Amino acid sequence: MNPFNPPITARDFPEDFKHENGNYYCKCSYCLQEFRGHKRRVVCKQCTEFGKYLKELSENIVENPYPLSADKIWELL
């Protein structure tokens, strides 16, 4: 392993590496793991993607909290 070019992990933001401030070691405020990315990032890529998933899931629950009506449930029984 080259210390000047460590392997990219799932928590890193490789799209930030090409920018001037894009190859900093940061600490995720959720999982507390180290990742590489822009110096102003506070959440790693894995936690960011998981947060998007949770947001989408919660929006679906709010829009349709009861996907089956009472009549439909009786039909299934």
SULFENRA-V439096 format. One line per field, one symbol per residue. psi: psi as a letter, one per 30 degrees, with the letter a starting at -180 (. if undefined). A space follows every 10 residues. Layout:
# SULFENRA-V439096
psi=???
This chain:
# SULFENRA-V439096
psi=kjffillklf flifffefle gghlklkkfe fglklkakff kfkleeeeee eeeeeeeeee eeeififkle eeeeef.
